[in-house]
Amino acid sequence: MAKLSLFERRRRRVRTALKARAGGRPRLSVHRSGRHIYAQIIDDNAGRTLVAASSLTKGSKGPGATVAAAAEVGKALAEAAKAAGVTAVVFDRGGFLFHGRVKALADAAREGGLEF
């Protein structure tokens, strides 16, 4: 068995904890690259994406690798989730630390009305 990177170990640990406490709620998954940030709300029971937002969407202003862009994505995701009828989710940060852009996205989504 190959040795896992620290990122993969964190990702597996987070995902295992989420499955234990999800309670049937959809999962808000975050991916952060060097240039952009992506977020989607996934229904794991049905195996489909309910809502998605990223810093690549047409309404985005400026570069996508900033805290401000992440907050904008969080607000857009919360608005789209309300329109889709989703109010409560579990937050899946993947293997990323809850800091900087990931934290800004989460805070903006909470302000937009998502509960987690």
Buried (B, 14 or more C-beta within 10 A) or exposed (E): EEEEEEEEEBBEEBBEEBEEEBEEBBBBBBBBEEEBBBBBBBBBEEEEEBBBBBBEEEEBEEEBBBBBBBBBBBBBBBBBBBEEEBEEBBBBBBBBEEEEBBBBBBBBBBEBEBEE
